[in-house]
């Protein structure tokens, strides 16, 4: 138990994790986790630096605990854990700064795109 807690603390210090559920009309298009996927996923805060995920993991066992915390998940969705580094690769600059807002999670391809935005615009 202590090892698991320590691993979780280390991961929280190094990564920003997002749980995402996605539906595509064609089941074969819902393959964010594959190396040759048509989808590009990234985080950006200033629209100039786009950071790719360190890991895209498909969550195969969507159980009652997951659907309790994420009630928007439907039976037709595929659920992913998107894990992004906390710092911009090659720097010590944070991907998501405490002073700059907003930041976006972007999913895009020739099939479509979506931007999820957190925070509010500066006045």
N, C-alpha and C positions, 0 to 999 in steps of 0.2 A: 504494500500500500504506500509506504514512504517513497519507494522508487518511482511509482506512478505519479505521485504528487510532485516530486522533484522534476520529473520529465515534463509535466504540465507547466510548471513554473518556468522552466527553461524555454519551452516552446512559446509561452506567452511573452517572454522577454525578447524573443527573436522574430516573431511573426505576427501578422494581422490575419486572422482567420475569418472567412465568410462562409455561411451555409447558404447555398443557392439552389432553388428548384427551378427546373426549366421544362417547358413543354414545346415540342416542335410537331408540326402536322405530320411529318415523315419521321418515324421512329429512328431510322438510320442517321438522321441529321443530328440527333441528340447524343453527341459523342465528344463533349468538351475534354474528356480525360485522355483521348487517343492522341498519339504523337502527330498523326497526319490529319487532324481535324481541320475543318474549314473555318472554325471559330477562332477569333483572337480575343483574349481576355486580358485586361490590364487595369491597374489603378492609376489615377492621375489626380493631382491637386491643382496644378497650375496650367494644365493643358499643353505643357511643353515636355515634361518628364513623364513617360509612360513606363510603368514597372510591371513586368510580366510575373505571373505567379511562380513561386518556387515549386509548388505542387498543386495538381488538380486531381482530386481523388473522388471517384464515384462511390457514393454511399449505397450499397446494395441492400442492406437490411434496414429499411425504414420502419421502425417499430413504433409502439404507442408512446414511448418517451419522446422520440423525435417529433412526432405529429402533435404532441401536447405543447411543446415549446415552439413549434413552427406549424401552426394550424392551417396555413395557406397551402401546404403540400397536398396535392391531389393524387389519386391513384394513377393518373396519366403522366405525372411528372417524373423526371430523373433528378435525383438530389446529388449535389456535389459539395465537397469541402474545397474551397479555394484558399490556399495559403500563400500569403505575400510576405516578402521580407519587410522588416520594419524600417530598414534604411535603404536608400537608393544604392544599388550595387556599385562598388568602387568608391563610395563616399561614406561619411558618417551622418549625412543629411537624412532626416526622417522622410519617409514617403508621405505620411500624414502628419503634418505639423500642427501643434497645438494652437499656433497663432494665426495660421492661414486657413481660410475656409472658402468655399466648400471643397469636398473631395468627391471623386466619382469612381464607381466601378463600371467599366465599359465592357460589353460583350458585342462583338461585331463580326459580320461575314457578308458574303454576297447575298445570303438568304434573308438578312435582316440585322437589326442592331437594337441595343437597349443601353441606356445610361441610368444608373441608380445614383442619386446624389444625396449626400449627407452634409448637414451644416447649412448655413445661410450666407448669402452674398454679403460682402463688405459694404458698409454704408458709404 
